[in-house]
Amino acid sequence: MITIRNARLDEADLLAEIGLRAWEKAMIPVGETGAMLDNARRAFANFTHSSWITISVVEKSGQPAGWAAREALDENITDFWIDPDYQGLGLGKALLAEIEQEIVRQGFSKASLETHARNREAVDFFEKHGYTVHWLTVAYNPKLDRDVQSVGLSKQLVEEGPKPYGTEF
């Protein structure tokens, strides 16, 4: 059974480990994972301990198997990690649907996120679920202490109807 719930501070270390395992798998095509591993480990631990209140956890049979976060509690999904041992079981799909519903409940009409440009598995996953790539950039990532190629994706969650006559301006 799949359940989705808010994170708890007492599981911050477990969530950091899940994120790190998923990150390592995603970074294999990029290379140099070993050189970035210590920075990534610290970044996950810092984030899950300081921002746990922004994290939603997906569980499989009562076991945390992944998580997503919206750091500013806006339309931007800042983290989305499914433990590699649990990928392909529908957990990501369920978690994404819940996050999207939460975004809409909070009054936003679209969801957006960014991921590493070479993380083909993530880009394919989000495109499969209705996201469109809107930009590609190279920027310094302070969490990883290096330049990173990123793509930005978004999905319209609430259809915007035609504007009433006279409101085009």
N, C-alpha and C positions, 0 to 999 in steps of 0.2 A: 504494500500500500504506500502511495506517495502522499506526503503531507508537506505543507509549506507553513512556516511560522517565523516569528521574529527571533533574531539571535539573542543569546544571553552572554553576558560578560564572562561567565565561568567557562565558556567553550571557545574563547578567543584563540587559544593555542591550537586547538583542533581545527578551527576554521582556517587559521594561517597555514597549517600543514596541508589541508585540502587545496587551498589556493596555490601553494607552492608546487604541489604535485601536478596540478592542471597546467600551471605556468610552464613547468619544465617540459611537459609533453608538447605544449604549443610552441615552445622556443626551439625545439630540435631542428626544424628547417632553417632557422636563423643562424644557428651555430653559436659558438662562444658561450654556451650556457654556463659552463663551469666558472668562467670569469665573472659572470653576473650573479651567480647563485647566492653568495653571501649578502649582496645588496638586496636581492629579491627576498631572501629569508627575513631580513630586518624590516623591509618595507611591508611585507605581509603581517608580521608580528605587530609592528607599530599601528598599522591600519586597523586590524581586527580588535586590538586593545583600545584604541582611541575612538573608533567610529562604529563600534558594534551595534549601536542603536539604529544605524542606517542599513543594516544587513538583514536580508531575508534568507532563511535556510530552507533547503529542500531535503527531506528525509525519505529514505527507502526503508520500510519496516522498522521505523524508529531510529535508524542510524543516519546521522548527518552525512550527506553525500555531495553537497554542493551549496553554493551561495551566490547571491547577487547583492549589489549595493548601489545606492543613489546618494552619494556623499552630501549633496546640497538639498536632498529631498525634492528635486525638481524633475524635469523630464529626461535628464541625462543619466543613463545607466553607466556607472563608472567601473563596476567590476561584475564579472559573470564567470564563475568557475564551477565546473563539475569534475569531481574526482575521476581520473581516468578509469578506475575500476568500475565506475557506475555509468560511464558514457554509453549511449546507444539504448538506454532503457526508458526513454521518454521523460527523464527528470528535467533536462534542460528545457524541453518544450513546455512542461507544466510550470516551471519556475518563470520562464519568460512570459507566459500568459498571465500569471499572477502579478508580476511586476507591471505589465502593461495595464491591467485592470486597476492597479493601485495608482498609476500615473493618471489615468482618466478620472478616477474618483477624486483625485486632488485637483482637478480642473485643468489639466494639460491636454492638448489635443494630439500631440505627437511624442514619440520616444526617440531618443538619439543615443549614440554610443560611438566609441572609437576602439579600434583594435590594431594590432601590429599588421602591417600590410602583407607580410608573408605568412600570416596565420590563416592559411587557406581554409582549414577546417572551420574556424570561427566565422569567417566571412561567408562561406557556403551555408553554415547553419542559419545565420541571421538573414541572408538572402532567401533561403527556403521559407522563412517565416515572415516574409513580406518587407524586409528592409532593403533599402537602396543605397548604394555607395554614392556619396556626394562630393567627397574630396580625398586627396592624397597629399601628405606632407611629410617632411622630415623635420623633427624638432628635438631639442634636448629634453630628456626625461630625467628629472632629478631623483626619482625613486630608483632608477637603474644606473644613474650617473653616466649616461651616454646618449648619443643621437639615436633616434628610433624613427623608422618609417611607419606612419599610421594612416589608416583610412577611417573616414567618418561615415557612419551609416545612420539612416533615420527611417521611421515608419509613421505614416499618418494613422492615428488611432481613432480619431473622430472626424468623420467627413464634414467638411465645411460646405454648407449649402450656398446657393447663389445669394449675393447681397441684395437687399431690397433696393428698389429703384431710388436713385438719388443719393446712395451711400457709397459710391465708388471712390469718393475723395477722402 
